[in-house]
Amino acid sequence: MMRKRLGGFTLIEVLAALFLFSLLTLGVSSSVREISKLSSRIKIRQATVVSGITAFDRIQRDLRMAFNERLRNSSSWFESDSTSLGPDLRFTTWESPTVLLFTQRTPGLAAVRYWLEKADDGTMNLMRSQVEINRASDLEKQAPEIVGQGILKLEFEFYQGNTGQWLKSWDSKQSTTTGLFPRAVRVRLSSVDPSVPEPDRKEKTLNLETTVLVINEWEDRN
Amino acid sequence: MSPSTLLRTFNRNSGFTLLEVLAALFILSIAVFGIYQGQSNLVRMTVRSEHMAQALGLAQQKMVETELELRDKSLAGLLDDESGEFKDEAFRDYKWNRKLTRVSAGCLFPSSQGSEEGPENAATPFGDIFSIAEKVFENNVRKIQITVSWKEGNKDRQLSLSQLYVSFKELPSL
């Protein structure tokens, strides 16, 4: 009798218990793994979306407030040419109302420059620099800020008002027949989370495209 | 200590029964399932916000293109209802639709619209202005509505932008 009580489970019982237990554990652990995979995917997706949209919005805002000072025709300009990395865009624009409000700076006009710079991970950073319009010659020397990371492609197209053509580059000094500024600017931006390894980047890319109407009084009055 | 008392103490400390373990695992799996649901919801939301950002850009683009078109054409030159797709490879999933609808001048003169004194109003100066305004609204004012639609899984999603457009070309002579 004593032996029987010490005997515990039979082999079958132990096996059945182990089987059941392992089945359940497997289910739970695989869903835990699935969850962690999902959350890393979310992180990548969100990083891509956020950096792409931020850069995209920034350019749009500056373009909407592009300033064409046609009357004095001296201090406003709009230029874009292509470098090996992508476009280099410079133009004059109104500073953001918030900046104006808090710094009380006059004249509230600025020159901005957008360009791309190679990052270590094979993607590019979107750089932006800004100076007050009366120091426009310092635009190159100004310390830039990074407004977008993981940029794969950035393209601009410029709408020439009188011919209705889209141009790849713009030079306000040579395009004076149509006004100094383009009528509209098309922006195309592709971005990805820089932490995504190179081969996977293509399918994880976020493409954004829009067209911004540039206020161009000079052209409207002619 | 007798062997039987030893056994009893041992037995009391010997952990859970199978049923308890199963119940615990069951509860755990419910919790994990809940977390999983939440995460996959998050994925869907992220994808959605991506699509929304793309669609918003495209809708704005279409609106600007419409405005550019209207610099050369009159409002009558555009179709009232037009649809199409986006040329770019990356935006093949998106379709656009543009609707131009007339706007009633009645919004400016709420009292004179639909009231019984309508015909008599025509004789008063007020009625005169109203008829001119009606003509202007008829010819020169349109509500432009751009709808961009796309498929997300098996669901149709869409985003609309609309604005009032006033054409200053061909204003009716007074």
Chai-1 contact restraints between the chains, C-beta under 6 A:
chainA,res_idxA,chainB,res_idxB,connection_type,confidence,min_distance_angstrom,max_distance_angstrom,comment,restraint_id
A,A17,B,L18,contact,1.0,0.0,6.0,A-B,restraint_1
A,L24,B,L25,contact,1.0,0.0,6.0,A-B,restraint_2
A,V28,B,L28,contact,1.0,0.0,6.0,A-B,restraint_3
A,V28,B,S29,contact,1.0,0.0,6.0,A-B,restraint_4
A,V28,B,V32,contact,1.0,0.0,6.0,A-B,restraint_5
A,S31,B,V32,contact,1.0,0.0,6.0,A-B,restraint_6
A,S31,B,Y36,contact,1.0,0.0,6.0,A-B,restraint_7
A,I35,B,I35,contact,1.0,0.0,6.0,A-B,restraint_8
A,I35,B,Y36,contact,1.0,0.0,6.0,A-B,restraint_9
A,I35,B,Q39,contact,1.0,0.0,6.0,A-B,restraint_10
A,L38,B,Q39,contact,1.0,0.0,6.0,A-B,restraint_11
A,S39,B,Q39,contact,1.0,0.0,6.0,A-B,restraint_12
A,I42,B,L42,contact,1.0,0.0,6.0,A-B,restraint_13
A,I42,B,V43,contact,1.0,0.0,6.0,A-B,restraint_14
A,I42,B,T46,contact,1.0,0.0,6.0,A-B,restraint_15
A,R45,B,T46,contact,1.0,0.0,6.0,A-B,restraint_16
A,Q46,B,T46,contact,1.0,0.0,6.0,A-B,restraint_17
A,V49,B,S49,contact,1.0,0.0,6.0,A-B,restraint_18
A,V49,B,E50,contact,1.0,0.0,6.0,A-B,restraint_19
A,I53,B,A53,contact,1.0,0.0,6.0,A-B,restraint_20
A,A184,B,V64,contact,1.0,0.0,6.0,A-B,restraint_21
A,L206,B,E50,contact,1.0,0.0,6.0,A-B,restraint_22
A,N207,B,A90,contact,1.0,0.0,6.0,A-B,restraint_23
A,L208,B,G57,contact,1.0,0.0,6.0,A-B,restraint_24
A,E209,B,G57,contact,1.0,0.0,6.0,A-B,restraint_25
A,T210,B,G57,contact,1.0,0.0,6.0,A-B,restraint_26
A,T210,B,Q60,contact,1.0,0.0,6.0,A-B,restraint_27
A,T210,B,Q61,contact,1.0,0.0,6.0,A-B,restraint_28
A,T211,B,Q61,contact,1.0,0.0,6.0,A-B,restraint_29
A,T211,B,V64,contact,1.0,0.0,6.0,A-B,restraint_30
A,L213,B,V64,contact,1.0,0.0,6.0,A-B,restraint_31
